[in-house]
Amino acid sequence: MFSSNRPGGMGKLDLYYCTKDKKGNWSSPQNAGNILNTEYDEDSPFLDQEGKTLFFSSAGFNTMGGYDIFKSTFKDGKWTAPVNLGYPINTTDDDIYYVQSSDGQRGY
């Protein structure tokens, strides 16, 4: 998962992904779609170690300030609606570049 302002996106910065086939070849980037992307910026995606929980920053969903940190889970072949992590993770300032420890107990 990565963020880009490539042509054909839904907004300014969008989240994209690539998949790896059985031969080890990567696909062309695919837009992650309107569940994760808005007409505004989505940036700094971070996948947990299992690759099933996505944390990212957005300026386009219901935010407390400019950018907030959101969480989405890959379930039944699609991403769930993003959930704002709320205070104290998010503030009225720009909150971006969240990463989580491998044990899931700390966020940085």
C-alpha positions as CSV (number, residue, x, y, z in Angstrom):
1,M,0.0,0.0,0.0
2,F,1.3,3.5,-0.9
3,S,0.1,7.0,-1.4
4,S,0.4,8.9,-4.7
5,N,-1.1,11.8,-6.6
6,R,-0.9,9.9,-9.9
7,P,-3.3,10.7,-12.7
8,G,-6.8,9.1,-12.5
9,G,-7.1,9.3,-8.7
10,M,-10.1,10.2,-6.7
11,G,-8.6,13.2,-5.0
12,K,-5.2,14.8,-4.3
13,L,-3.3,12.0,-2.7
14,D,-4.9,8.5,-2.8
15,L,-4.0,5.1,-1.4
16,Y,-2.9,2.5,-4.0
17,Y,-1.8,-1.1,-3.8
18,C,0.0,-3.7,-5.9
19,T,-0.3,-7.5,-5.8
20,K,2.3,-10.1,-6.3
21,D,1.5,-13.1,-8.5
22,K,2.6,-16.7,-8.1
23,K,5.7,-16.0,-10.3
24,G,6.8,-13.1,-8.1
25,N,5.7,-10.4,-10.6
26,W,4.0,-7.2,-9.3
27,S,0.8,-5.9,-10.7
28,S,0.3,-2.3,-11.9
29,P,-0.8,0.0,-9.1
30,Q,-4.5,-0.1,-8.4
31,N,-6.5,2.6,-6.6
32,A,-7.8,1.4,-3.3
33,G,-11.2,2.8,-4.1
34,N,-13.8,5.1,-2.4
35,I,-13.9,3.2,0.9
36,L,-10.4,4.4,1.7
37,N,-10.0,7.4,-0.6
38,T,-11.8,10.8,-0.6
39,E,-11.5,13.9,-2.7
40,Y,-8.9,15.1,-0.2
41,D,-5.5,13.7,0.8
42,E,-4.9,10.2,2.1
43,D,-1.3,9.5,3.1
44,S,1.2,7.5,5.1
45,P,-0.4,4.0,5.0
46,F,0.9,1.4,7.5
47,L,-0.1,-2.2,7.4
48,D,0.2,-4.4,10.6
49,Q,2.4,-7.5,10.5
50,E,-0.5,-9.7,9.4
51,G,-1.4,-7.3,6.6
52,K,-5.0,-7.1,7.7
53,T,-5.1,-3.8,9.6
54,L,-4.4,-0.6,7.8
55,F,-3.6,2.7,9.5
56,F,-3.4,5.8,7.4
57,S,-3.8,9.6,7.6
58,S,-6.6,11.4,5.9
59,A,-7.7,15.0,5.6
60,G,-11.0,14.1,4.0
61,F,-13.0,12.0,6.5
62,N,-14.5,13.3,9.7
63,T,-11.3,14.7,11.3
64,M,-10.5,16.6,14.5
65,G,-7.9,18.7,12.7
66,G,-6.1,18.7,9.4
67,Y,-5.0,15.1,9.1
68,D,-6.2,12.4,11.5
69,I,-5.1,8.7,11.8
70,F,-7.7,6.1,10.7
71,K,-7.9,2.4,10.9
72,S,-9.5,-0.1,8.5
73,T,-9.5,-3.9,8.5
74,F,-9.4,-6.2,5.5
75,K,-12.4,-8.5,5.9
76,D,-14.2,-10.7,3.4
77,G,-12.0,-9.5,0.6
78,K,-12.5,-5.8,1.1
79,W,-11.5,-2.9,3.5
80,T,-13.9,-1.9,6.1
81,A,-15.1,1.8,6.5
82,P,-12.2,3.7,8.2
83,V,-12.6,4.5,11.9
84,N,-11.0,7.6,13.4
85,L,-8.7,6.6,16.2
86,G,-9.8,9.7,18.2
87,Y,-8.1,11.5,21.1
88,P,-5.4,11.1,22.4
89,I,-4.0,9.6,19.1
90,N,-5.5,12.4,17.1
91,T,-5.4,16.1,18.0
92,T,-6.5,19.4,16.3
93,D,-3.2,19.4,14.5
94,D,-2.0,17.3,11.6
95,D,-1.5,13.7,12.8
96,I,0.4,11.7,10.2
97,Y,3.0,8.9,9.8
98,Y,1.6,6.6,12.4
99,V,3.3,3.2,12.9
100,Q,2.6,0.5,15.3
101,S,4.9,-1.8,17.3
102,S,5.0,-5.4,16.2
103,D,3.1,-6.5,19.3
104,G,0.4,-4.0,18.7
105,Q,0.8,-2.4,22.1
106,R,2.4,0.9,21.1
107,G,1.9,3.5,18.3
108,Y,4.4,6.0,17.2
